[in-house]
Amino acid sequence: IAYGREIEEINDLIKADGLIFQDIEDLVAAVSEENPSITRFETSVFDGNYITGDVNQAYLERIDLARNE
């Protein structure tokens, strides 16, 4: 929704008064503070670090090629 758009356009699209941007480290820290029993977060959609440990750029490129065939 945000790609290629200015903040005001995004606000209008999602009918928000404003947007707050938070980096992933701060998000993880905030959740950890609220619930210390959670020790690992699945954040690959944000940082590309997959929890399975076996997803890398080559793997993603293979998937992309298979989709286009």
MDAnalysis code that builds the backbone (N, CA, C; Angstrom):
import MDAnalysis as mda
import numpy as np

u = mda.Universe.empty(207, n_residues=69, atom_resindex=np.repeat(np.arange(69), 3), trajectory=True)
u.add_TopologyAttr("name", ["N", "CA", "C"] * 69)
u.add_TopologyAttr("resid", np.arange(1, 70))
u.add_TopologyAttr("resname", ["ILE", "ALA", "TYR", "GLY", "ARG", "GLU", "ILE", "GLU", "GLU", "ILE", "ASN", "ASP", "LEU", "ILE", "LYS", "ALA", "ASP", "GLY", "LEU", "ILE", "PHE", "GLN", "ASP", "ILE", "GLU", "ASP", "LEU", "VAL", "ALA", "ALA", "VAL", "SER", "GLU", "GLU", "ASN", "PRO", "SER", "ILE", "THR", "ARG", "PHE", "GLU", "THR", "SER", "VAL", "PHE", "ASP", "GLY", "ASN", "TYR", "ILE", "THR", "GLY", "ASP", "VAL", "ASN", "GLN", "ALA", "TYR", "LEU", "GLU", "ARG", "ILE", "ASP", "LEU", "ALA", "ARG", "ASN", "GLU"])
u.atoms.positions = np.array([
    [0.819, -1.186, 0.000],
    [0.000, 0.000, 0.000],
    [0.868, 1.257, 0.000],
    [2.067, 1.176, 0.564],
    [2.897, 2.363, 0.719],
    [3.831, 2.614, -0.457],
    [4.099, 1.584, -1.252],
    [5.101, 1.724, -2.308],
    [4.750, 2.861, -3.269],
    [5.689, 3.785, -3.416],
    [5.520, 4.867, -4.372],
    [4.561, 5.957, -3.934],
    [4.161, 5.939, -2.680],
    [3.184, 6.923, -2.200],
    [3.786, 7.789, -1.102],
    [3.280, 8.994, -1.004],
    [3.649, 9.894, 0.079],
    [2.826, 9.545, 1.324],
    [3.297, 9.980, 2.461],
    [2.629, 9.661, 3.725],
    [1.172, 10.105, 3.716],
    [0.894, 11.297, 3.227],
    [-0.498, 11.775, 3.199],
    [-1.387, 10.877, 2.345],
    [-0.860, 10.378, 1.235],
    [-1.635, 9.475, 0.373],
    [-1.960, 8.180, 1.115],
    [-0.982, 7.665, 1.850],
    [-1.196, 6.435, 2.617],
    [-2.249, 6.677, 3.694],
    [-2.120, 7.793, 4.392],
    [-3.121, 8.143, 5.415],
    [-4.521, 8.151, 4.825],
    [-4.661, 8.795, 3.669],
    [-5.972, 8.867, 3.028],
    [-6.488, 7.484, 2.653],
    [-5.610, 6.653, 2.099],
    [-6.023, 5.313, 1.673],
    [-6.510, 4.445, 2.829],
    [-5.799, 4.530, 3.946],
    [-6.170, 3.671, 5.075],
    [-7.026, 4.408, 6.106],
    [-7.380, 5.635, 5.751],
    [-8.242, 6.462, 6.600],
    [-7.655, 6.647, 7.997],
    [-6.346, 6.967, 8.025],
    [-5.637, 7.181, 9.285],
    [-5.392, 8.667, 9.507],
    [-5.289, 9.040, 10.757],
    [-4.948, 10.423, 11.093],
    [-3.458, 10.679, 10.875],
    [-2.662, 9.627, 11.022],
    [-1.221, 9.763, 10.854],
    [-0.549, 8.409, 10.871],
    [0.731, 8.409, 10.558],
    [1.520, 7.179, 10.553],
    [2.708, 7.334, 11.484],
    [3.058, 6.258, 12.131],
    [4.257, 6.210, 12.957],
    [5.107, 5.075, 12.410],
    [6.350, 5.375, 12.097],
    [7.268, 4.360, 11.598],
    [8.170, 3.917, 12.732],
    [8.315, 2.608, 12.870],
    [9.116, 2.048, 13.949],
    [10.079, 1.043, 13.345],
    [11.347, 1.090, 13.755],
    [12.260, 0.092, 13.210],
    [12.048, -1.240, 13.922],
    [12.483, -2.296, 13.271],
    [12.185, -3.653, 13.737],
    [12.796, -3.926, 15.111],
    [13.987, -3.378, 15.375],
    [14.622, -3.603, 16.674],
    [13.775, -3.016, 17.799],
    [13.227, -1.831, 17.575],
    [12.375, -1.218, 18.601],
    [11.076, -1.996, 18.790],
    [10.530, -2.520, 17.699],
    [9.310, -3.322, 17.801],
    [9.561, -4.574, 18.637],
    [10.654, -5.280, 18.338],
    [10.992, -6.494, 19.092],
    [11.239, -6.150, 20.557],
    [11.941, -5.054, 20.819],
    [12.216, -4.653, 22.206],
    [10.923, -4.346, 22.955],
    [9.984, -3.672, 22.302],
    [8.718, -3.331, 22.953],
    [7.923, -4.580, 23.299],
    [7.875, -5.527, 22.394],
    [7.127, -6.765, 22.656],
    [7.838, -7.590, 23.727],
    [9.153, -7.636, 23.670],
    [9.926, -8.386, 24.668],
    [9.713, -7.814, 26.062],
    [9.636, -6.502, 26.145],
    [9.416, -5.858, 27.436],
    [8.041, -6.230, 27.993],
    [7.059, -6.303, 27.119],
    [5.694, -6.637, 27.538],
    [5.569, -8.106, 27.927],
    [6.290, -8.985, 27.203],
    [6.201, -10.418, 27.475],
    [7.591, -11.050, 27.342],
    [8.371, -11.039, 28.413],
    [9.740, -11.550, 28.369],
    [9.851, -13.040, 28.047],
    [8.753, -13.778, 28.139],
    [8.831, -15.212, 27.838],
    [8.969, -15.474, 26.343],
    [8.665, -14.478, 25.519],
    [8.868, -14.612, 24.072],
    [10.314, -14.251, 23.780],
    [11.062, -15.222, 23.269],
    [12.496, -14.997, 23.073],
    [12.906, -14.927, 21.608],
    [12.024, -15.302, 20.708],
    [12.374, -15.291, 19.280],
    [11.173, -14.794, 18.494],
    [11.431, -13.941, 17.528],
    [10.371, -13.368, 16.716],
    [10.586, -13.716, 15.259],
    [9.521, -13.965, 14.537],
    [9.585, -14.236, 13.108],
    [9.416, -12.890, 12.406],
    [10.521, -12.305, 12.004],
    [10.508, -10.969, 11.404],
    [10.996, -10.964, 9.967],
    [11.004, -12.112, 9.333],
    [11.581, -12.215, 7.986],
    [10.905, -11.303, 6.973],
    [9.638, -11.039, 7.142],
    [8.945, -10.160, 6.206],
    [9.548, -8.756, 6.247],
    [10.173, -8.402, 7.365],
    [10.792, -7.092, 7.502],
    [12.285, -7.101, 7.225],
    [12.984, -8.150, 7.687],
    [14.445, -8.110, 7.633],
    [15.085, -9.206, 6.776],
    [14.293, -10.144, 6.249],
    [14.843, -11.197, 5.398],
    [15.571, -12.295, 6.152],
    [15.561, -12.252, 7.482],
    [16.190, -13.295, 8.295],
    [15.127, -14.324, 8.680],
    [15.136, -15.433, 7.952],
    [14.108, -16.450, 8.147],
    [14.449, -17.337, 9.323],
    [13.463, -17.601, 10.158],
    [13.638, -18.365, 11.388],
    [14.097, -19.802, 11.108],
    [13.772, -20.319, 9.926],
    [14.166, -21.688, 9.577],
    [15.655, -21.798, 9.301],
    [16.292, -20.682, 8.965],
    [17.731, -20.681, 8.724],
    [18.148, -21.211, 7.368],
    [17.199, -21.689, 6.565],
    [17.575, -22.272, 5.278],
    [17.063, -21.477, 4.079],
    [16.617, -20.271, 4.300],
    [16.134, -19.438, 3.211],
    [17.187, -18.364, 2.952],
    [17.697, -18.341, 1.717],
    [18.671, -17.329, 1.335],
    [18.293, -16.765, -0.027],
    [19.093, -15.868, -0.538],
    [18.771, -15.221, -1.808],
    [18.670, -16.226, -2.956],
    [19.563, -17.208, -2.987],
    [19.531, -18.225, -4.042],
    [18.209, -18.999, -4.012],
    [17.765, -19.359, -2.835],
    [16.495, -20.067, -2.670],
    [15.335, -19.226, -3.192],
    [15.313, -17.961, -2.816],
    [14.235, -17.068, -3.250],
    [14.253, -16.887, -4.767],
    [15.435, -16.820, -5.347],
    [15.537, -16.700, -6.808],
    [15.031, -17.960, -7.502],
    [15.314, -19.141, -6.935],
    [14.806, -20.405, -7.497],
    [13.286, -20.422, -7.474],
    [12.698, -19.981, -6.390],
    [11.245, -19.927, -6.286],
    [10.687, -18.972, -7.329],
    [11.319, -17.826, -7.471],
    [10.865, -16.831, -8.438],
    [10.923, -17.406, -9.857],
    [11.989, -18.103, -10.176],
    [12.095, -18.721, -11.502],
    [11.003, -19.754, -11.721],
    [10.753, -20.582, -10.720],
    [9.722, -21.616, -10.833],
    [8.343, -20.995, -11.051],
    [8.081, -19.883, -10.424],
    [6.788, -19.220, -10.614],
    [6.618, -18.709, -12.033],
    [7.710, -18.281, -12.625],
    [7.643, -17.677, -13.956],
    [7.671, -18.691, -15.088],
    [7.873, -19.954, -14.765],
    [7.957, -20.975, -15.820],
    [6.603, -21.423, -16.274],
])
